[in-house]
Amino acid sequence: MRPGPVLILPCETRVREFDAKLLLGALAAAAGGVAIVGSKKPIDLSLARFPAGIYVGKSLTARSRHNLAIARACGHRVVLWDEEGLVWASPEVYWKTKVDSATLNAPELLVAWGDDNARVWRDHPGYEGPPIEALGNPRADLLKPRLRPLFETEVSDIRATHGRFVLINTNFSRVNHLQARQNRHLKWLREKRPDDPRGGFAAHKFELFQAFCGMVPELARRLPDVSFVVRPHPSEKRQTWEHLAAGFSNVSVAQHGNVVAWLLASDGLIHNGCTTAVEAFQLGRPAIAFRPVRSDRYDHDLPNDISLAVAGLDDLTALAERASADCEALFSEQADSDRRNILSAALGGFGEEALASERILARLVELSQSGPGLDGRRPWMPAALALRRALRVVEQRLPGTANYGPYLAHMFPDIDRAEVGQRLRQMAACLEIAPVPRVRELEPNVFRLEPG
């Protein structure tokens, strides 16, 4: 049997990406291939050490362009998806903030979450024709019934700690970032450039942030018998929310763990424009979009449109109370055919048993067998990456930078080989994979998966 491809699967945010990419890697190894999975920074600095494979990038921003060029110079083929490509504001704002023309045209294949994501890429004014396929995303696979047992222990632990609760998810990392220098929306607000849609987006986001800061304590006062858990975005400064929750016995703040477990443990979700609402819908949990201000240009339509939307605190209080009393009844009211149709257009494979990971793997195998990539390995790349590794030692000591050590440790907390092996065994049991793929630690937080 012809060996499968080598997949290189970097993860920036562990709680958001690692389980999903471990799943894709496990399926690749079970099919005779190899997968290298782990923290993005060390993977990107080790690309010259890996056998030639397919580098699966996670972003279409200008900042990603340099890493893609390095991957190609190390002899790897490049495929891209956008971890944030499921939920976005208007096409203009998405293009301006998340899509760089050169990066969009760099890969041999673009993997879209669904038809909507594929369309917004094709409509980009700089799109030059690389193949786009709406195959879905492995993160959606984790929500399917056969993989939910992965989260049973976490769900039990959460319920033992918090009891029954309504989850409040926030996504204000650009105005409440844990590193003050990364508050990009505040920077855009200060610049006040009328020609740049980022300024308007920043103003809208900041207004929503202020509304949520007022909403959390007010909801706690109005519903003293309902418990709430605020779950900030992984990049947010959690102390902001802890300060607001202080003095309320029915509000706590938690930022750890995969959101799937928190949704399964909850009675419902309160949000504005969060991908979490899409995940809640797939898990059968009611989602309430708190929309005190609206913008046709800057709101994230998908999660808001599939949710039960309210503008004021009176209506929000009533729906939160109903979620706490009977979340299944409230979700039945939410999950009508119109909302299901909206989600079907956004998420490839919605409602199907087949996994996006299986579709993606089949396409990557086909790509690996289609001949050599665009570039060969450059002999000078190992030395260049060795220099970058040396520079990173300095950058890790510089607060406020993207490579600041404590920040990277927050975004990707350490995980060891034993934990990865246990997760692989759980995945194998859910999917009836035998034998279980073998795992080897290449360096801290970077793992090689091989056929068992």
VEXKOLBA-662657 format. One record per residue (C-alpha): residue number from 1; residue in three letters; x, y, z. Coordinates in nm, 4 decimals, m for minus. Example, Ala and Ser with C-alpha at 12.3 -4.5 7.8 and 13.67 -1.06 7.14 Angstrom:
BEGIN
{1,'Ala',{1.2300,m0.4500,0.7800}},
{2,'Ser',{1.3670,m0.1060,0.7140}},
This chain:
BEGIN
{1,'Met',{0.0000,0.0000,0.0000}},
{2,'Arg',{0.1304,0.3441,m0.0899}},
{3,'Pro',{0.2176,0.5397,0.2291}},
{4,'Gly',{m0.0005,0.8358,0.3110}},
{5,'Pro',{0.1186,1.1969,0.3129}},
{6,'Val',{0.2954,1.3813,0.5916}},
{7,'Leu',{0.0566,1.6440,0.7303}},
{8,'Ile',{0.1900,1.9409,0.9261}},
{9,'Leu',{m0.0873,2.0812,1.1458}},
{10,'Pro',{0.0129,2.3885,1.3510}},
{11,'Cys',{m0.2185,2.5147,1.6278}},
{12,'Glu',{m0.2106,2.8678,1.7644}},
{13,'Thr',{m0.4814,2.8394,2.0316}},
{14,'Arg',{m0.4819,2.5043,2.2067}},
{15,'Val',{m0.8370,2.5097,2.3460}},
{16,'Arg',{m0.9768,2.6042,2.0060}},
{17,'Glu',{m0.7691,2.4039,1.7581}},
{18,'Phe',{m0.5690,2.1202,1.9080}},
{19,'Asp',{m0.8387,1.8536,1.9494}},
{20,'Ala',{m0.9641,1.9142,1.5957}},
{21,'Lys',{m0.6215,1.8873,1.4364}},
{22,'Leu',{m0.5335,1.5883,1.6521}},
{23,'Leu',{m0.8458,1.4229,1.5108}},
{24,'Leu',{m0.7377,1.4946,1.1521}},
{25,'Gly',{m0.3880,1.3710,1.2365}},
{26,'Ala',{m0.5221,1.0529,1.3940}},
{27,'Leu',{m0.7239,0.9713,1.0832}},
{28,'Ala',{m0.4174,1.0396,0.8659}},
{29,'Ala',{m0.2011,0.8062,1.0760}},
{30,'Ala',{m0.4708,0.5392,1.0804}},
{31,'Ala',{m0.4709,0.5539,0.6982}},
{32,'Gly',{m0.0953,0.4974,0.6799}},
{33,'Gly',{0.0276,0.8557,0.6849}},
{34,'Val',{0.2124,1.0735,0.9336}},
{35,'Ala',{0.0951,1.3894,1.1096}},
{36,'Ile',{0.2946,1.6484,1.2990}},
{37,'Val',{0.0608,1.8305,1.5373}},
{38,'Gly',{0.1234,2.0902,1.8035}},
{39,'Ser',{0.2029,2.4480,1.8943}},
{40,'Lys',{0.2410,2.6724,1.5893}},
{41,'Lys',{0.5528,2.8653,1.6897}},
{42,'Pro',{0.7858,2.5677,1.7424}},
{43,'Ile',{0.6431,2.3883,1.4377}},
{44,'Asp',{0.7086,2.6903,1.2161}},
{45,'Leu',{1.0654,2.7108,1.3445}},
{46,'Ser',{1.1260,2.3410,1.2733}},
{47,'Leu',{0.9898,2.3161,0.9193}},
{48,'Ala',{1.3333,2.2342,0.7750}},
{49,'Arg',{1.3603,1.9328,1.0062}},
{50,'Phe',{1.0426,1.7608,0.8895}},
{51,'Pro',{1.0099,1.5293,0.5896}},
{52,'Ala',{0.8466,1.6930,0.2882}},
{53,'Gly',{0.4746,1.7115,0.3468}},
{54,'Ile',{0.1638,1.9299,0.3336}},
{55,'Tyr',{0.1620,2.2335,0.5597}},
{56,'Val',{m0.1966,2.3215,0.6558}},
{57,'Gly',{m0.2030,2.6897,0.7474}},
{58,'Lys',{m0.4733,2.8448,0.9642}},
{59,'Ser',{m0.4977,3.2055,0.8471}},
{60,'Leu',{m0.5081,3.4191,0.5331}},
{61,'Thr',{m0.3642,3.7341,0.6877}},
{62,'Ala',{m0.0544,3.9174,0.5638}},
{63,'Arg',{0.1323,3.7969,0.8728}},
{64,'Ser',{0.0849,3.4359,0.7560}},
{65,'Arg',{0.2414,3.5013,0.4160}},
{66,'His',{0.6009,3.4834,0.5411}},
{67,'Asn',{0.5495,3.1456,0.7110}},
{68,'Leu',{0.3946,3.0018,0.3968}},
{69,'Ala',{0.6977,3.1094,0.1943}},
{70,'Ile',{0.9225,2.9410,0.4502}},
{71,'Ala',{0.7144,2.6231,0.4341}},
{72,'Arg',{0.7519,2.6101,0.0574}},
{73,'Ala',{1.1249,2.6825,0.0814}},
{74,'Cys',{1.1508,2.3823,0.3146}},
{75,'Gly',{0.9965,2.1614,0.0450}},
{76,'His',{0.6407,2.1478,0.1787}},
{77,'Arg',{0.3205,2.1988,m0.0151}},
{78,'Val',{0.0806,2.4564,0.1236}},
{79,'Val',{m0.2923,2.4246,0.1940}},
{80,'Leu',{m0.4896,2.6901,0.3819}},
{81,'Trp',{m0.8093,2.7313,0.5727}},
{82,'Asp',{m0.9170,3.0206,0.7936}},
{83,'Glu',{m0.9967,2.9345,1.1543}},
{84,'Glu',{m1.2061,3.2535,1.1585}},
{85,'Gly',{m1.3585,3.2022,0.8141}},
{86,'Leu',{m1.6915,3.0721,0.9421}},
{87,'Val',{m1.7996,3.3928,1.1150}},
{88,'Trp',{m1.7274,3.7402,0.9794}},
{89,'Ala',{m1.8896,4.0797,0.9279}},
{90,'Ser',{m1.9433,4.2268,0.5825}},
{91,'Pro',{m1.7184,4.0984,0.3019}},
{92,'Glu',{m1.5434,4.4363,0.2920}},
{93,'Val',{m1.4504,4.4221,0.6610}},
{94,'Tyr',{m1.3503,4.0553,0.6404}},
{95,'Trp',{m1.1259,4.1239,0.3408}},
{96,'Lys',{m0.9684,4.4244,0.5116}},
{97,'Thr',{m0.9005,4.2570,0.8460}},
{98,'Lys',{m0.8515,3.8861,0.7692}},
{99,'Val',{m0.7601,3.8306,0.4025}},
{100,'Asp',{m0.4367,3.9349,0.2328}},
{101,'Ser',{m0.4414,3.9049,m0.1481}},
{102,'Ala',{m0.0981,3.7433,m0.1744}},
{103,'Thr',{m0.1776,3.4947,0.1032}},
{104,'Leu',{m0.5144,3.4101,m0.0545}},
{105,'Asn',{m0.3375,3.3122,m0.3771}},
{106,'Ala',{m0.0415,3.1336,m0.2151}},
{107,'Pro',{m0.1742,2.7803,m0.1492}},
{108,'Glu',{m0.2402,2.4917,m0.3843}},
{109,'Leu',{m0.5789,2.4450,m0.2170}},
{110,'Leu',{m0.8110,2.6581,m0.0042}},
{111,'Val',{m1.0407,2.4613,0.2288}},
{112,'Ala',{m1.3583,2.6549,0.3102}},
{113,'Trp',{m1.5919,2.5988,0.6037}},
{114,'Gly',{m1.8872,2.6010,0.3661}},
{115,'Asp',{m2.0407,2.7660,0.0610}},
{116,'Asp',{m2.0570,3.1115,0.2223}},
{117,'Asn',{m1.6873,3.1062,0.3123}},
{118,'Ala',{m1.5980,2.9838,m0.0386}},
{119,'Arg',{m1.8059,3.2602,m0.1973}},
{120,'Val',{m1.6474,3.5433,0.0031}},
{121,'Trp',{m1.3007,3.4213,m0.1015}},
{122,'Arg',{m1.3987,3.3985,m0.4695}},
{123,'Asp',{m1.5483,3.7468,m0.4549}},
{124,'His',{m1.2303,3.8984,m0.3112}},
{125,'Pro',{m1.1006,4.1595,m0.5594}},
{126,'Gly',{m0.7515,4.0081,m0.5458}},
{127,'Tyr',{m0.8522,3.6429,m0.5935}},
{128,'Glu',{m0.6593,3.4866,m0.8828}},
{129,'Gly',{m0.8033,3.1374,m0.8966}},
{130,'Pro',{m0.6456,2.8846,m0.6576}},
{131,'Pro',{m0.8875,2.5924,m0.6044}},
{132,'Ile',{m1.1457,2.6449,m0.3308}},
{133,'Glu',{m1.3413,2.3507,m0.1906}},
{134,'Ala',{m1.6113,2.3741,0.0766}},
{135,'Leu',{m1.5106,2.0666,0.2759}},
{136,'Gly',{m1.5945,2.1870,0.6274}},
{137,'Asn',{m1.3588,2.1971,0.9240}},
{138,'Pro',{m1.2457,1.9369,1.1795}},
{139,'Arg',{m1.3677,2.1602,1.4627}},
{140,'Ala',{m1.7246,2.0848,1.3536}},
{141,'Asp',{m1.6544,1.7099,1.3722}},
{142,'Leu',{m1.6036,1.7283,1.7485}},
{143,'Leu',{m1.9697,1.8311,1.7838}},
{144,'Lys',{m2.1097,1.5200,1.6179}},
{145,'Pro',{m2.2767,1.2682,1.8508}},
{146,'Arg',{m2.0167,0.9944,1.8019}},
{147,'Leu',{m1.7347,1.2226,1.9225}},
{148,'Arg',{m1.9104,1.3883,2.2147}},
{149,'Pro',{m1.7885,1.1162,2.4557}},
{150,'Leu',{m1.4477,1.2865,2.4267}},
{151,'Phe',{m1.5789,1.5537,2.6611}},
{152,'Glu',{m1.7655,1.3424,2.9194}},
{153,'Thr',{m1.5039,1.3802,3.1919}},
{154,'Glu',{m1.4714,1.7562,3.1380}},
{155,'Val',{m1.8488,1.7992,3.1389}},
{156,'Ser',{m1.8767,1.6080,3.4667}},
{157,'Asp',{m1.6007,1.8173,3.6244}},
{158,'Ile',{m1.7614,2.1428,3.5089}},
{159,'Arg',{m2.1019,2.0448,3.6453}},
{160,'Ala',{m1.9470,1.9329,3.9735}},
{161,'Thr',{m1.7879,2.2769,4.0111}},
{162,'His',{m2.0568,2.5061,3.8688}},
{163,'Gly',{m2.3815,2.3103,3.8841}},
{164,'Arg',{m2.6383,2.4298,3.6316}},
{165,'Phe',{m2.5537,2.7558,3.4570}},
{166,'Val',{m2.6027,2.9760,3.1524}},
{167,'Leu',{m2.2808,3.0461,2.9627}},
{168,'Ile',{m2.1890,3.4033,2.8635}},
{169,'Asn',{m1.9273,3.3954,2.5881}},
{170,'Thr',{m1.7313,3.7098,2.5030}},
{171,'Asn',{m1.5154,3.7882,2.1987}},
{172,'Phe',{m1.3592,4.1249,2.2766}},
{173,'Ser',{m0.9919,4.0382,2.2520}},
{174,'Arg',{m0.9140,4.3463,2.0415}},
{175,'Val',{m1.0419,4.5899,2.3044}},
{176,'Asn',{m0.9719,4.3775,2.6134}},
{177,'His',{m0.6539,4.1915,2.5175}},
{178,'Leu',{m0.4437,4.0382,2.7930}},
{179,'Gln',{m0.1485,4.2264,2.6411}},
{180,'Ala',{m0.2417,4.5949,2.6260}},
{181,'Arg',{m0.0285,4.6551,2.3157}},
{182,'Gln',{m0.2435,4.4064,2.1233}},
{183,'Asn',{m0.5667,4.6084,2.1637}},
{184,'Arg',{m0.5852,4.6779,1.7922}},
{185,'His',{m0.9428,4.8034,1.7896}},
{186,'Leu',{m0.8502,5.0742,2.0387}},
{187,'Lys',{m0.5636,5.1736,1.8096}},
{188,'Trp',{m0.8035,5.1956,1.5123}},
{189,'Leu',{m1.0385,5.4085,1.7211}},
{190,'Arg',{m0.7616,5.6529,1.8090}},
{191,'Glu',{m0.6555,5.6855,1.4438}},
{192,'Lys',{m1.0092,5.7865,1.3319}},
{193,'Arg',{m0.9492,5.7160,0.9634}},
{194,'Pro',{m1.2764,5.7619,0.7729}},
{195,'Asp',{m1.1394,5.5757,0.4702}},
{196,'Asp',{m1.0686,5.2591,0.6682}},
{197,'Pro',{m1.3614,5.0307,0.7633}},
{198,'Arg',{m1.1568,4.8998,1.0552}},
{199,'Gly',{m1.2275,5.2237,1.2437}},
{200,'Gly',{m1.6028,5.1777,1.2205}},
{201,'Phe',{m1.5700,4.8108,1.3105}},
{202,'Ala',{m1.3618,4.9050,1.6154}},
{203,'Ala',{m1.6179,5.1637,1.7305}},
{204,'His',{m1.9008,4.9103,1.6982}},
{205,'Lys',{m1.7054,4.6415,1.8831}},
{206,'Phe',{m1.6140,4.8791,2.1645}},
{207,'Glu',{m1.9791,4.9789,2.2068}},
{208,'Leu',{m2.0775,4.6123,2.2307}},
{209,'Phe',{m1.8000,4.5514,2.4833}},
{210,'Gln',{m1.9314,4.8323,2.7038}},
{211,'Ala',{m2.2846,4.6925,2.6767}},
{212,'Phe',{m2.1679,4.3465,2.7869}},
{213,'Cys',{m1.9787,4.5001,3.0781}},
{214,'Gly',{m2.3075,4.6506,3.1944}},
{215,'Met',{m2.5119,4.3425,3.1123}},
{216,'Val',{m2.3233,4.0873,3.3242}},
{217,'Pro',{m2.3822,4.2427,3.6692}},
{218,'Glu',{m2.7346,4.3537,3.5783}},
{219,'Leu',{m2.8342,4.0023,3.4708}},
{220,'Ala',{m2.6851,3.8626,3.7902}},
{221,'Arg',{m2.8942,4.1040,3.9974}},
{222,'Arg',{m3.2152,4.0300,3.8091}},
{223,'Leu',{m3.1785,3.6504,3.8244}},
{224,'Pro',{m3.0205,3.5693,4.1610}},
{225,'Asp',{m3.1315,3.2051,4.1380}},
{226,'Val',{m2.9659,3.1480,3.7984}},
{227,'Ser',{m2.5921,3.0843,3.7799}},
{228,'Phe',{m2.3816,3.2361,3.5030}},
{229,'Val',{m2.0329,3.1496,3.3815}},
{230,'Val',{m1.8501,3.4146,3.1796}},
{231,'Arg',{m1.6077,3.2562,2.9347}},
{232,'Pro',{m1.3793,3.5193,2.7794}},
{233,'His',{m1.2051,3.4701,2.4466}},
{234,'Pro',{m0.8676,3.2960,2.5036}},
{235,'Ser',{m0.6810,3.6211,2.4236}},
{236,'Glu',{m0.8909,3.8378,2.6547}},
{237,'Lys',{m0.7922,3.9815,2.9890}},
{238,'Arg',{m1.0041,3.7768,3.2254}},
{239,'Gln',{m0.9511,4.0163,3.5162}},
{240,'Thr',{m1.1907,4.2599,3.3472}},
{241,'Trp',{m1.4727,4.0107,3.3861}},
{242,'Glu',{m1.3635,3.8947,3.7308}},
{243,'His',{m1.3895,4.2543,3.8481}},
{244,'Leu',{m1.7449,4.2784,3.7115}},
{245,'Ala',{m1.8394,3.9440,3.8686}},
{246,'Ala',{m1.7020,4.0357,4.2115}},
{247,'Gly',{m1.9724,4.0447,4.4751}},
{248,'Phe',{m2.2111,3.8151,4.2862}},
{249,'Ser',{m2.2287,3.4589,4.4141}},
{250,'Asn',{m2.4087,3.3499,4.0970}},
{251,'Val',{m2.1373,3.4643,3.8505}},
{252,'Ser',{m1.8007,3.3014,3.7900}},
{253,'Val',{m1.5351,3.3405,3.5214}},
{254,'Ala',{m1.3615,3.0493,3.3467}},
{255,'Gln',{m1.1263,3.0550,3.0510}},
{256,'His',{m0.9858,2.7018,3.0391}},
{257,'Gly',{m1.0856,2.3947,2.8393}},
{258,'Asn',{m1.2539,2.3346,2.5078}},
{259,'Val',{m1.5760,2.5316,2.4638}},
{260,'Val',{m1.7548,2.2131,2.3531}},
{261,'Ala',{m1.7433,2.0799,2.7090}},
{262,'Trp',{m1.8714,2.4105,2.8493}},
{263,'Leu',{m2.1609,2.4171,2.6031}},
{264,'Leu',{m2.2564,2.0568,2.6784}},
{265,'Ala',{m2.2530,2.1339,3.0499}},
{266,'Ser',{m2.4604,2.4506,3.0120}},
{267,'Asp',{m2.8308,2.5327,2.9861}},
{268,'Gly',{m2.7658,2.7770,2.7040}},
{269,'Leu',{m2.5489,3.0558,2.5704}},
{270,'Ile',{m2.5536,3.4362,2.5653}},
{271,'His',{m2.3271,3.5986,2.3054}},
{272,'Asn',{m2.2962,3.8533,2.0271}},
{273,'Gly',{m2.1490,3.7405,1.6971}},
{274,'Cys',{m1.9625,3.4409,1.8429}},
{275,'Thr',{m1.8689,3.1223,1.6594}},
{276,'Thr',{m1.9745,2.9559,1.9842}},
{277,'Ala',{m2.3383,3.0097,1.8828}},
{278,'Val',{m2.2835,2.7908,1.5767}},
{279,'Glu',{m2.1328,2.5235,1.7977}},
{280,'Ala',{m2.4200,2.5531,2.0465}},
{281,'Phe',{m2.6743,2.5038,1.7667}},
{282,'Gln',{m2.5043,2.1816,1.6586}},
{283,'Leu',{m2.5037,2.0585,2.0194}},
{284,'Gly',{m2.8721,2.1368,2.0767}},
{285,'Arg',{m2.8137,2.4206,2.3230}},
{286,'Pro',{m3.0147,2.7440,2.2906}},
{287,'Ala',{m2.8166,3.0525,2.1903}},
{288,'Ile',{m2.9332,3.4061,2.2742}},
{289,'Ala',{m2.7774,3.6939,2.0802}},
{290,'Phe',{m2.7694,4.0076,2.2958}},
{291,'Arg',{m2.7811,4.2897,2.0398}},
{292,'Pro',{m2.8141,4.6252,2.2185}},
{293,'Val',{m2.6635,4.7954,1.9122}},
{294,'Arg',{m2.6754,4.6787,1.5523}},
{295,'Ser',{m2.4795,4.7425,1.2353}},
{296,'Asp',{m2.5533,4.6082,0.8880}},
{297,'Arg',{m2.1858,4.6498,0.8053}},
{298,'Tyr',{m2.0057,4.5321,1.1186}},
{299,'Asp',{m2.2233,4.2694,1.2882}},
{300,'His',{m2.1354,3.9011,1.2476}},
{301,'Asp',{m2.4568,3.7868,1.0856}},
{302,'Leu',{m2.4298,3.4068,1.0942}},
{303,'Pro',{m2.4237,3.3460,1.4723}},
{304,'Asn',{m2.6709,3.6255,1.5363}},
{305,'Asp',{m2.9143,3.5099,1.2668}},
{306,'Ile',{m2.9313,3.1507,1.3936}},
{307,'Ser',{m2.9848,3.2681,1.7531}},
{308,'Leu',{m3.2793,3.4071,1.9434}},
{309,'Ala',{m3.1980,3.7790,1.9233}},
{310,'Val',{m3.2891,4.0428,2.1839}},
{311,'Ala',{m3.1971,4.4095,2.2166}},
{312,'Gly',{m3.2881,4.4929,2.5751}},
{313,'Leu',{m3.2194,4.3562,2.9207}},
{314,'Asp',{m3.5855,4.2767,2.9915}},
{315,'Asp',{m3.6074,4.0358,2.6972}},
{316,'Leu',{m3.2621,3.8973,2.7703}},
{317,'Thr',{m3.3592,3.8290,3.1316}},
{318,'Ala',{m3.6746,3.6468,3.0214}},
{319,'Leu',{m3.4894,3.4222,2.7741}},
{320,'Ala',{m3.2063,3.3463,3.0173}},
{321,'Glu',{m3.4633,3.2424,3.2755}},
{322,'Arg',{m3.6375,3.0200,3.0205}},
{323,'Ala',{m3.3073,2.8595,2.9211}},
{324,'Ser',{m3.2355,2.7796,3.2832}},
{325,'Ala',{m3.5836,2.6343,3.3336}},
{326,'Asp',{m3.6085,2.4228,3.0147}},
{327,'Cys',{m3.3225,2.4525,2.7672}},
{328,'Glu',{m3.4600,2.1821,2.5366}},
{329,'Ala',{m3.7904,2.3623,2.4884}},
{330,'Leu',{m3.6147,2.6896,2.4161}},
{331,'Phe',{m3.3832,2.5259,2.1635}},
{332,'Ser',{m3.6808,2.3670,1.9864}},
{333,'Glu',{m3.8204,2.7159,1.9428}},
{334,'Gln',{m3.4887,2.8385,1.8036}},
{335,'Ala',{m3.4073,2.5507,1.5671}},
{336,'Asp',{m3.6611,2.6198,1.2918}},
{337,'Ser',{m3.6058,2.5383,0.9254}},
{338,'Asp',{m3.4976,2.8916,0.8325}},
{339,'Arg',{m3.2132,2.8883,1.0825}},
{340,'Arg',{m3.1116,2.5387,0.9763}},
{341,'Asn',{m3.0950,2.6519,0.6143}},
{342,'Ile',{m2.8724,2.9446,0.7108}},
{343,'Leu',{m2.6344,2.7096,0.8893}},
{344,'Ser',{m2.6347,2.4606,0.6015}},
{345,'Ala',{m2.5045,2.7299,0.3660}},
{346,'Ala',{m2.2307,2.8270,0.6096}},
{347,'Leu',{m2.1093,2.4875,0.7288}},
{348,'Gly',{m2.0236,2.2066,0.4899}},
{349,'Gly',{m2.1669,1.8743,0.6025}},
{350,'Phe',{m2.4109,2.0233,0.8550}},
{351,'Gly',{m2.6488,1.7499,0.9669}},
{352,'Glu',{m2.4464,1.4725,0.8020}},
{353,'Glu',{m2.2817,1.1824,0.9806}},
{354,'Ala',{m1.9667,1.1899,0.7650}},
{355,'Leu',{m1.6725,1.3844,0.9071}},
{356,'Ala',{m1.5183,1.6917,0.7483}},
{357,'Ser',{m1.1841,1.5443,0.8555}},
{358,'Glu',{m1.2454,1.2467,0.6295}},
{359,'Arg',{m1.3282,1.4687,0.3319}},
{360,'Ile',{m1.0255,1.6893,0.3940}},
{361,'Leu',{m0.7909,1.3923,0.4367}},
{362,'Ala',{m0.9108,1.2348,0.1127}},
{363,'Arg',{m0.8428,1.5602,m0.0711}},
{364,'Leu',{m0.4965,1.5979,0.0856}},
{365,'Val',{m0.4057,1.2420,m0.0107}},
{366,'Glu',{m0.5132,1.3178,m0.3662}},
{367,'Leu',{m0.3029,1.6346,m0.3641}},
{368,'Ser',{0.0037,1.4496,m0.2341}},
{369,'Gln',{m0.0214,1.2038,m0.5223}},
{370,'Ser',{m0.0566,1.4700,m0.7915}},
{371,'Gly',{0.3153,1.5282,m0.8422}},
{372,'Pro',{0.5725,1.7534,m0.6780}},
{373,'Gly',{0.4855,2.0828,m0.5144}},
{374,'Leu',{0.5654,2.4256,m0.6497}},
{375,'Asp',{0.9033,2.4629,m0.4814}},
{376,'Gly',{1.1910,2.2391,m0.3862}},
{377,'Arg',{1.3761,2.2442,m0.0582}},
{378,'Arg',{1.6197,2.5356,m0.0281}},
{379,'Pro',{1.9564,2.4259,0.1201}},
{380,'Trp',{1.9951,2.7473,0.3207}},
{381,'Met',{1.6643,2.7158,0.5098}},
{382,'Pro',{1.7952,2.5131,0.8090}},
{383,'Ala',{2.0469,2.7875,0.8858}},
{384,'Ala',{1.7846,3.0598,0.8416}},
{385,'Leu',{1.5441,2.8858,1.0800}},
{386,'Ala',{1.8243,2.8278,1.3310}},
{387,'Leu',{1.8773,3.2038,1.3334}},
{388,'Arg',{1.5049,3.2610,1.3844}},
{389,'Arg',{1.5128,3.0201,1.6795}},
{390,'Ala',{1.7947,3.2207,1.8337}},
{391,'Leu',{1.6042,3.5461,1.7856}},
{392,'Arg',{1.2965,3.3960,1.9419}},
{393,'Val',{1.4845,3.3516,2.2696}},
{394,'Val',{1.5134,3.7305,2.2795}},
{395,'Glu',{1.1544,3.7951,2.1619}},
{396,'Gln',{1.0129,3.5730,2.4349}},
{397,'Arg',{1.1391,3.8245,2.6905}},
{398,'Leu',{0.9689,4.1261,2.5281}},
{399,'Pro',{0.6229,4.1966,2.6770}},
{400,'Gly',{0.3545,4.2989,2.4309}},
{401,'Thr',{0.4982,4.1104,2.1338}},
{402,'Ala',{0.3314,3.8179,1.9568}},
{403,'Asn',{0.6201,3.5926,2.0700}},
{404,'Tyr',{0.6199,3.6937,2.4372}},
{405,'Gly',{0.6758,3.3741,2.6337}},
{406,'Pro',{0.3971,3.4067,2.8957}},
{407,'Tyr',{0.1478,3.4992,2.6240}},
{408,'Leu',{0.2387,3.1943,2.4118}},
{409,'Ala',{0.2131,2.9744,2.7204}},
{410,'His',{m0.1338,3.1153,2.7858}},
{411,'Met',{m0.2481,3.0502,2.4293}},
{412,'Phe',{m0.0966,2.7014,2.4131}},
{413,'Pro',{m0.0531,2.5575,2.7656}},
{414,'Asp',{0.1895,2.2666,2.7890}},
{415,'Ile',{0.0654,1.9202,2.7001}},
{416,'Asp',{0.2742,1.6049,2.7259}},
{417,'Arg',{0.2955,1.2786,2.5358}},
{418,'Ala',{0.0867,1.0895,2.7927}},
{419,'Glu',{m0.2030,1.3342,2.7587}},
{420,'Val',{m0.1862,1.3230,2.3795}},
{421,'Gly',{m0.1764,0.9436,2.3857}},
{422,'Gln',{m0.4822,0.9320,2.6097}},
{423,'Arg',{m0.6709,1.1686,2.3799}},
{424,'Leu',{m0.5796,0.9531,2.0793}},
{425,'Arg',{m0.7110,0.6420,2.2547}},
{426,'Gln',{m1.0384,0.8205,2.3277}},
{427,'Met',{m1.0720,0.9317,1.9654}},
{428,'Ala',{m0.9891,0.5842,1.8408}},
{429,'Ala',{m1.2597,0.4377,2.0644}},
{430,'Cys',{m1.5198,0.6866,1.9383}},
{431,'Leu',{m1.4346,0.6174,1.5738}},
{432,'Glu',{m1.3516,0.2456,1.6113}},
{433,'Ile',{m0.9951,0.2952,1.4869}},
{434,'Ala',{m0.7593,0.0030,1.5453}},
{435,'Pro',{m0.4749,m0.0040,1.6098}},
{436,'Val',{m0.4432,0.3307,1.7850}},
{437,'Pro',{m0.1861,0.5576,1.6151}},
{438,'Arg',{0.1494,0.5865,1.7905}},
{439,'Val',{0.2622,0.9223,1.9240}},
{440,'Arg',{0.6160,1.0543,1.9674}},
{441,'Glu',{0.7139,1.3876,2.1202}},
{442,'Leu',{0.9497,1.5759,1.8876}},
{443,'Glu',{0.9964,1.8718,2.1221}},
{444,'Pro',{0.7783,2.0337,2.3892}},
{445,'Asn',{0.4194,2.0624,2.2595}},
{446,'Val',{0.5011,1.9133,1.9160}},
{447,'Phe',{0.4051,1.5528,1.8389}},
{448,'Arg',{0.4448,1.3056,1.5557}},
{449,'Leu',{0.1564,1.0630,1.4937}},
{450,'Glu',{0.2345,0.7404,1.3056}},
{451,'Pro',{0.0444,0.4249,1.2095}},
{452,'Gly',{m0.0108,0.1975,1.5073}},
